Amino acid sequence: MTDDGFNMFGSDDEEEEDVIEEEEGADGDDKHVKESLALFLSTFFLKKNPQVKLKERIVGIVNPNGESVSVLEQRGFSLVSLNGSTPLHLDAVVLLGPSSDGSILKNLLPGGVLISEQSNCSTITTDKEYLPPITIENSKYVSCVKLSVKAHTSTCPWLPSSFSHKMELENLQQATVALSASEVQASQMTESSKKQAVESMREHGYVVIRNLLRLEECQKWGSAVLESVHMAAEKLLKDEKVNILEPQISENEPQAYREMSMREDLRLDLRDGPALAKLRKDTGDTGKPVVISAKTETENFHRFLRGHSSILDVIRRTMNPKKGDLYKGNLGRYNFEGSGPDGSFQDIRVSQVGGIVSFPGAADQSIHADCSHLFEIFDCHPAHYINIFTPGVPFHEKVGGTAFFHGSHDLKFTAEHCGSSDDYSNVFPYLVRPSLTLGDVVLFDCRILHFGLANTSESAERVLLYSNTTQAWFTDPKNWEDQRPIFEL
């Protein structure tokens, strides 16, 4: 023992041992935090869609370290570092260090989750795109879930100040299916996503499916529609002195034609044209309505929009719900060489792919439903007419899509809210305006109240691609004039 007073605090060797123990404790705490993050991600994804395996979930990591990578890999996630190039689609982004670069989130899919420290989360996200952050248990991190879909709030400036944007956003989240990265890459929906879509169709009258279609396919069909429309406009101006692009100076009123029908000034419906005919020929599409029989399996269908297997499956399930074994009593299905009471889907008719085009200056449409209820003794019998919509051009802030009234496919809903007069003000609280872009799909029951939104841009021409699907026995008397062609196709 020495007289050195400093030794009363212990030797240098003892101090070093204490530091090592502290570091080991910190490392242990850090590992515990990483395990909490991994557990949170696992639980989040399994609740969201249990049919997407964790190894199919693509997780981007910023500032990765060995411990975090190891813990997440043990859970089976597919990990990518975001310090370099970013994959096209991400299910989650884990930010393990400070960053002010919001671009790292550009490929985070709708419904995906960001994990970061609270200060970082508020720096690189906005409340217009993300739900409020939630603290992850046993960690210093929070989770911020990206909205499944945003509302197109710049439309409808005439809405009253009392309109609840919060309610609109909540309704939209309920009616939206946000696909995983693996579903987007395959352009197919899992069984869980299909069930969610069918449930939304039955309960709300519509469903938004994000990122289902290939962007290049949507653009290709959108371009064909626009090219055909401008060819029609040029020919009508020359042959009939009808100006569909500047109706205020047109010498003659447009008529209904075999290929095209005007909805209002500066909004039209085109189902055929030279560019569309060429595209159909190139892709092997007949361009004619087809009936898909009860015996037809659609799993291997891969045609654009109207021949998409996941879309057709959702539509057939929505139109043909089952209750126990009651289907066994439907003996009339033996008629006309039918399949008999085997519980199979009934035949549906699917139209060709067309496009609804709105030009700059097109106003909001009147509120309407595309078809009536077949019976007036049920609140809501199964849908017999469903439309498929998808944008054919990129999103433009000043060009509206289609607005719906959440739940208004239900006869009881419309009877209570607007059945006694032509005043629709009572349904405005249920208005939803989904903000869609290339690859997104909307299916809607044609009994739902809806309207096309205005095009207030200077030059953007909006194309909304569509296909109509009905029970095979139903005919939609649209205002086409087959004896009045624009083109000789």
N, C-alpha and C positions, 0 to 999 in steps of 0.2 A: 504494500500500500504506500502511495506517495502523498506528499503534502500538496500536490497540484490541485488547486481549488476547482479546476474545470472537470476533474474526474468525478466530482459529486453528481454530475449529470450523466455519467456513463461514458464508456469508451467510444471512440470513433467506430470501431467494429460493430458495437451494439446498435449505434445509430443507423449504420448502413443496413443492418438486418431489419430494423423497424421500417425503413423506407421501402425495402423489398416487399415486406409484408403488406404495406399500404398499397403498393402498386399492384400486387397480386389481388388484393381486395377490390381495387378499382377495376381491374380486368374482369374479375368475377362479376361485379355489378354490371359492367359493360356487356358481358356475354348474356347476362340475365335480361338486359334491355333488348338486345338483338333477338333473343328467344321470344320476348313479348311481341316484338314486331312481326316475327315469323308466324306466331300463333294468331295474331290479329289478321294478317293477310290470308292465312288458311281459312279461318272462320268466315271472313268477309266473302271470299270467292265461293266457298261451298254453300253459303246461304244464297248467294246471288244466282248460281247455276251449278248444281251438284254434278251435272253431266259433263262439265268441262273439267278434265283432269288438271291437277296442279302443275304437272309437267307441260301442259299446253298453255299455261298462263305466262305471258311474257312480261317480265318485271325489269324496268330500267333502273339502274343504280347510278347515282352521282356521288363522286368521292368514295368509291368502295374501299373496304379494307378486308383483310383476310378473314377476320372473325365473322363479319356480317355476311360475306359471301358464303362462307362455310355453313352457317346456320340456315340461310335461305336455301342453299343447295340441298341440304339434308331434307328439307320439306318437299323438294322435287321441282321447285320453280325453274323456269327457263330464264336465266339472268343475262342481261346485256349491260355493258358499261355505256353511260351516256356522256362520257368525257370525249368521245369521238363522234362518229356518225350515229344517227338515231334511226332505229327500225321504223317502218311505216306505221305500225300499230302497236300500242302498248296497253296492257291491262292495268299496270300500276307504275308509279315512279316513286322510288325511295331516295330521299335526299338526306345523306348522312353528314353533310357539312354545309356551311353557309354558301349561298348562291343567290344572286339577284337576276339570273338569266331566265326569264320567263319562257324563252324559246324551247327549253327542255321539255315543256309540257305540250308542245304543239301536236304531238302524235299520241297523246294520251286519249284513249277512246272515251266517248260519252259513257257515263256510268262507272268509269275507272276511278282509281283512288291515288291521291298524292299523300305520301307520308314524309313529314319534315318537322323541324322544330317550329314552335308557334310563330316566332318572329319571321322566319323564312316564308312560312305559309302565307302570311299577310302581305309579304313583299311581292310575291310572284303570282298570286291569284287574285281574282275579283269576285265579289258577291254576285255578279251577273252570270258567272260561269260555274261557280262552286257552291255547294251547301256549306253552312257554317262548320268550322273545324270542331272535331271531337277529340278529347284527350285519350290517348291509348294507355290503358292501365299498366302500371308499373314501369312507366317510361317517361322521358321528357319530350316525347314526340306527340304530334297530333295527326289525325287523318282528315283530309278534305276530299269529299267525293264530287267528281265532276257531274254537273247536271246531265241527265239523260237526253234532254232536249231543251232548247231555249224558246221563249215566246218572241214572236216578231212584233215587238212593242212599238215600233215606229209607224205601224199601220193604224188605221181607224182613229184618226185624231179627234173624231166626233164623240168618242166614248165619254161618259160622264165622269167627273172627278171622283165619284164614289166607287168606280170600278175597281175591283180588287185584283191587282196584278199577282199578289201572293196566291190567291185562290186559283187563278189561271195556271200559274206555274205548278202548283200542287196537282191539279187535274191532269196537266200534261205529263208529269212524271208517272202518274198512275197508268196512263194509257200508252206508255212508250216501252218498247223492248230494246234494251241496249245490248248489243251482241259482244261477245268476247273476241279477242284477237284471232283465235283459231277459227271461229265461225266466220269472221269477216274474210279471212284469207281463203277459206273454202267456199265462200259465198253460199253457205248453207246454215240453216238453223238447227240447233239441237232439239230434242224432244221437249226439254224443259222450256225453251224459248217459244216453241210452237204452242204449248199449253198456255203460256202467259199471253200470247197474242190472241188465241181463241177466247180466253176469259175476258180480255179487254173488249173484243168485238161484241161479245154478248152483254157485258155490263155497261160499257160506255158508248158503243155504236161505232167505234173506230179504233185503230191502233197505228202507232208510228213505229216502224222498224228501222233502226239506224244502221247505215253502212252495209246493207245487204247486197246491193248490186255492184257490179264492176263499173268504175267511173268512166272508163273509156267506152263501154257499151252504151251507157246513158248519153254521153256526148255525141256518139255516132248517130243514135236515133234522133236526138234533139236536132242535130245539124240537118238530117234528112227531112225532118218536118219543116224547119225554117226554110230550107231551099225550095221545097215543094210549095210552101205558102207564097213565097215571093214570085215563083213562076206562075202560080195561079193569079196573084195580084196583077202581074204584068199582062197576062192574057185577058183577064176580065176588063182591065182598063182599055185595052186595044179593041176587043171584040164587042163589048157591051157598054163601054163608057161607065163602068162601075169602078169606083175608087175605094177599095176597102182600107187603104192606109190613111187616106184623108177624106173620111166620109162627109165632112162638112162642105166639100166642094165637088162631091160626086154628082154627075148628071143623072144617074139612075140608081135606084135602090138595089142592093144585092138580093139575090134569091137563094133558095135552098138548092144545092147542087149534089150530084152523086158523090163527089169527093169532099165537099166542104159545106159547113153550115154556120151562118153567123149567129152568135149568141146575143151580142149587143154590139154597138159601135166599138171597134177596136178590140173585140174579143171574138174568137172564132174557134170552131172545132174542125180539125182536118183529119180525115181517115185514109186518104190516098193521095198520090201524086207521083210524078216521075222519079224523084229522088228516093221516096219511100219504096216505090216498086222495085227500084234497082237494089236497094239494101235488102229487101225481102228475098229477092232472087239470090243475092250473094250469100245470104245466111240460111237459105233453104226454108224460109217461112212462106207459107201459101198466101198469107195476106187475107184469108177468108175466115169467117167465124167457124169454130170447130166445136163438136160435142165430145166431151170426155165421158166415156161410159162408166157405169158402176164397176165394171171388171178391169178398167185400165189402172195399172200401177204407174204412179208418177215419180217414183224415186229417182229414175234415171233421166227425167226431163231436164234439159239444160238450155232451152230457148229463152230468149230475152223476155222478161216481164210476164207475158201470158203463159209461157211454158216453163216457168221457174218452179221446181218441185216443192220447195218450202212454202212458197206463196200459195200454190194450188192446194197443198195439204191443209194449211190454215183455213182457206176458204171452204173446202169440202167439210172439214170438221165443224165449222161455224154453221154451215147450212144444214148439216145432218147430225144434230145432237142425238144421243141415245139415252134412254131411261130404262135401266134394268134389261130384262129380256122381252120387252114389249114388241120389239122389232119382229119377233117370231110370229106375231099375229098378222103381219102385213101381207096376207096371201095374194093380194092383187098384184104383187110384184112378179108373179108368174106370167102375167099378161104380156103379149107382144114379145115373146121370147126373152122375158126378163130373167133376172138372176134368182128370183124367188126371195122369200123372207130370210136372207142370210146376214142381214146387218151391214151389208156393204154400202158405200156411198151411192147416192142416187146420181143420175146423169146431170152434168152441168154444161152450159154453153159458154164459150169464151170467145170474145170478139177479137178482131185484129188490133194491133197496137196503133193508136193514133196520137194526136197531140192537140191540146187546148193552148192556143197562143193568145197572149195579151200584149198589145202594143202600147207604147208610151201614150198616156192620156186616158187609158181604160179606167173606168170608174169602178167602185165597189158594186158588186152584183146585189140584187135583191135577195133577201133570205128566202130559201126554198128547200124543198126535199125533192129528190129525183124520182121517187115513186111513192105510191100510196101503200098503206097497210092493206093486206088482203082481207083481214077479218077485223071486226070492231068489238069483239067480245073477250079478247085477250090483251093484256098489257103489252106483250111483245112476243109474238111467235117467232120462230127461227128466221133468219134473213133468207130472202129468196133472190136478192139482187145486191151484189157487192162490187164496188169499183176499186181498181188498183191505180194509184197515182204515184209517179216518181218524177222529180225534176229532170229536164233534159238540158239544162244550162246551169252554171254555177249560181250560188246565192248572190242576190243583189239587195242591198238594204232598202232601196226605194221601190222594189218590185215585190208585191205581195203574192202569196200562194193561195191557199184555201183555208178559210176559217170554219170551225165547227162549233156546235153547241153540245157540250159534254152531256151525254145521256139522253139526248132528244130523239133518239130512234125509238124510244119507248112511248107508246100511245098514251099511257097515263100521265107521263111527264108533259107532253105537249097539250093534253086536255086541260091540265091544271094551270099551265103557265101562259098559254096563248090560245086556248080553244074557244074563248067567248068573244074574241074580237080579232081584228087584224093588227093589233098592237103587239109587237114582239119585245117590248122593253123589259118584260118580266123574265125573258130568257137571257138577256145580256150578261148577268152575273156568271153564266155558264160558258161564256165565249172562250174559245182557245184558238190561238194562232201559231201553230207549230212552225218554227224556223227550220227549213229543210235545205239540204244541199245535195249535190250529186251522190247517188248511191243509196239515199234514204227512200223508204217506201211508206205510203199511207194506204191502208185498206179501210173502207168505210161502208157501212150499211146504208143503202141509198134512201132509207127512210129518215136518216138523220138530217136535222136542219143545218144548212151550211151556205156559204156564199164565196165567190171568188173575190179576192182583195184587189185593190186598185194598183195600177202601175203608174207611179208618179215620177219615174225617171225621165231623163231627156232623150235617151236613145236605146235603152235595154229592151230587148224583146224576150219575153218569158215564154218558155215551152214547158208545159206540164204533160208528160207522156202518160197515157192511160190505156187500160183494157177493161172492158165491162164483162163481168161474170154473172150468170143467172142460172137458176134451176132450168133444166132443159125445156120444161113445159111453158116457161114464161117468155113473152115477147115484149121488147121495149119499143114502143112506137115512136122512134126518134124522127125528127123532121129532115130526113134526107130526101132528095128527089133523084131517084135512080134514072129517070128519063131525061135528066138535064146534066150532061157531063161537061166538065171544064176541059178535060184532056181525053184523048183517044188512047187509053192504056191497053 
